[in-house]
């Protein structure tokens, strides 16, 4: 849809201007919600920005114009009312052009998807049709969109987390144990205590940023000069530097060292689970140390199979024990116990031994041991055994 707008610059001259409809520019319907208008603007503004590859300054300007009108309730209403006469309405004072972009912090918030834009009155002139777009100081906005001009934090940072893998026996995982591990990682410098300053020396104010940790930078772009605040490259945002760096860590505040650490493996830990030990990771650069994660792998056991906090085992019994019932010895992780086989036990029947499983890792008590019964069928019978079985057969057994 195209609208032909005739804009009178004087009583004696006129220019025919053909401009796409604002709804078409943003690719939205006339009943689009404010959020849909805002979303369309953000996508197109980033797509056509002249500083990006494939950007288009004219398209960028059109998107701005369309958004400034349709995002403002009053302008939106007048645009829908006047249609082709919209430019004349603006010329008579009905609109302030691009005044909505004076508040760059608010526009940046719109571009990030935040709250409503705050409008303010227009000022001065610019290269875009007489209205001042205010492109003098846009570090926060375009730094957020296109990756430059962002203020950085000081270089103090938390240390890296460290992961260690260890293997324990089956029963060690059930009842808990203690292991000694060897680590080669960064620790706080033992000579300077992590300050990075040679003992006997001190910190002095950075002469580049005068203690603020930040410096002002300027960058020329299509829209003018961007004035931004950046981290001081000399002190890395700390505002101070060592008068004399520590000779051991060279001012970094940490050093590489091999050390041994005793680790308590809790009772009930399962294969693949990890233990977190706070502050035992690598030392940070002026920040807190990272954490140590010990991942435990558990060896399998020929007698038991673990499922959660329950243990499974098998017990083989004779035909007579299954039929008549009998007490039999059964292995558990605590040692051998006496299990009563009830008369008439069938093949594959399971008998539960309560409280003889794995201790609950985060609570009291233990799981159970489930004993699966296997009835042994003899293959080589003696003459007497055959005779007895024949008699039982005659009796219907």
Order of alpha helices (4+ residues) and beta strands (2+ residues): beta-beta-alpha-alpha-alpha-alpha-alpha-alpha-alpha-beta-alpha-beta-beta-beta-beta-beta-beta-beta-beta-beta-beta-alpha-beta-beta-beta-beta-alpha
